[in-house]
Amino acid sequence: MMFQPFVNLTHKIMHEDKIFIGADVSKLTIDFTLLLNDQVEHQCVENTVAALSSYLKAVKRRFKVKDASIYLGIENTGRYSWPALRAFSCGELKLHLLSPLHLSKSQGLVRGKSDLVDSQRIARFLKKNLDELSLYQKPREVIEELSLLLARRNKLQKLIKAESATIEEMGQVSKGRVRSFIIADSKKSVCFRASDDIQRLPISLINA
């Protein structure tokens, strides 16, 4: 799902104007609300680096502004936020990675019934609290890689736990060919055999 062309905003932007954009992130798409003075624009964009970069280019072209005039707030949703952080962390765009806890505790900011409503609330939160928010700082490459590995390890650890539980459950079942097959299949699974290596993986990377 690509972005739709801007159709609602007719304001001619002045040098002192700031564009505030709230982003509500989901797995496949990101809903954006753009605030320019009292005017509002909504867009739904595919959650990929290419689509998000195109969206930003369209905003700058439409309003004839540079990155420095754009303030963009993204709710931190973990790995679903990664494409947006990659697309928007270049240049002088003012990027804010917002804590879900901070958003939920803010007065009057209650999760809406749609991504569109949530993105609008994030945009208004950003505009209201701009002076209190810190800009996103892109982490060093080694930190970024370590975060990816830790996320991968955590996911595999859950799979390992599930396979271990399966083996334990089969121990309570009467002996038979199916029981033996399930136990053997769990033991030879990649995640189960690699459990020790998975535990040591981030440490080995750091020491490399």
N, C-alpha and C positions, 0 to 999 in steps of 0.2 A: 504494500500500500504506500504509494508515494504521496508527497505533499500536494495540496491543491493550491492554485495561484491565489494571491492576496486579492480580496474583493471588497472588504469592508472598510479599510482604513483609507481616508482621503486627506488626512492631515499632512501638510508640508512641514517636514521636520526642520527645526532650527538647531543651531549649534549647541545650545544649552540643554536640549531635550535628551532624555535618557530613555532607552528602550528596556523594559523589564520583561523577561521571559521566564515563565514557570514551566517545568517539565515533570510530568508524571510518567514514570517508567514502568513498562511491563515487558514481558519476555519478547514479544514480537513487534510491538509498536511503542512509540512515545507520543503522548498528547502534550502539545504546547499551547500555552496561552500567552499572547504578546500584549503587553500594556504600553500604550503610548498616550500620555496624559489621561484623558477620560475615555479613550477609545480602546476597544478590545478586539483581538483577533485569535481565532482558534485554528489549530492545524493538528492533524494526526499523521505521523511520519513513521515509516518503517524503521525498526531499531537496528540499523546497520550503519557502519561508518560512512559509506558512500551516500546513503540517503540523507543522513544527518548533516554531512558536509554540504550537500546540495541545498538543504533547507537554510543553513546559515548564509550561504552565498545569495540565496533569493532574498533573505531579509536585508542584507547589506545593499543589494542592487535596488530593491524596491524603495528603500528609504534614503539611499545615497549616503550611507554612514560607514564609518570604519569600526573595527572591533571594539575600540575604546568606548564607544557610546552604548554598547550592549551589555546588559547585566543579566546573567542567566543562572537560575537556581535549579539544581537537580536533586531530587530526593535520593539518598544513598540506598540502593537496593542490591548492593553486592555486585555479582557478575553481570546482572542485567544492565548495570550502569556503565560497564566498561566501554562499549562502543561510543557512547556519548562523551565520556571523558577523553577518549582518544580523538574524537572529531573536534571537540571544543577547547582542548587545552593548549592549542597553538595560538600564536598571535597575542593581541592585547585584549581580547574579550575577557570581561570580568566574570569568571566562573566560580560559583559557590556550590559545594557539595554539602547538602543539608542533611543533618541527622534526623531520622524518622521520629526519635524520641523528642528532639527539640521542637519539631513541627507539631507533634501531638500535644505537647505541654503548652504550646503558645495559646494565648487567650483567643477564643473564638475560632481556632482552627480545628475543625472536626472533619474527619474523613467523609467525603461526599459519597454519593451513590453512583458516581461515574468518574472515569479518568479525566474527562473534560472538566468537571467541577473541581476535582482535586488539583489539576494543573492551574486553574484560575486562582485557587486559594494559595498555592505555592507562589505564584507570581505576586500576589498582593502581600504575602508574608515577606517576600524578598524586598519589595518596595518599601514596606513599613519599617523593616528592621535592618536595612542596608548597612547603616553605620556600625552595627553590632556584630556583623558577620565577617568571617575571615575568608579571604580568597583561597581557592583551591591551589595547592602547590603540587605539581606533578612529582611523584616520588622518584628517587634514583632508580636506574634500570635494574640493579641487583635486588632492590627492595620489591620492585614490581614483579620480578621473576619469582622471588621467594613467596610472594602472596599467591601467585598462580599455583605454585607447587603445593603450598599449604591447603589451598582450596581443593586441589586434586586429591591430596592425601586424605583430607576429611571425607570426601565423597567415597573413596575406595575403602576407607575404614568402616563406613556404614555398610558397604557390600560385604566386607569381611565378617562383620558382626552378624549380618543376616545369614551368611553361609554357616557360621559357627552355630547359630541358633537352630538351623535346619538339621545339622548333624546331631545336636543334643536332643531334638525332638524325635528323630528317628531312633534314638536309643531307647525310647519308650514304646516302640512299635514292635510287634512280633516279627521274628526273622522271616525273611522272604526275599525273592529276587528283586522286587521293586524297592524294598527298603535298602538292600545292598547297593543297588544301582544309584539311588539318590545320595547315599553317603559317599560313594566313590566319586560321583560327579561333583559334589560339593568340595571334596578334598582336592580334586585335581583342577578346580577352577583357577584361572589366572590370579584373581584377586586374593584367593586363599593361599596359594603357594607363594605369592610375592609379599605376604604380610610383613615379614621382617625387613625386606628391602624398602617397602613403603615407609616404615617407621623411620628408617635411617636416611631417606632420600634428601630432605632439606639440609640435614647436617652435612652429608657428603658433598652437597653442592657448595655450601659455604666454605668447606675445607679444601675444595678443589683449587 
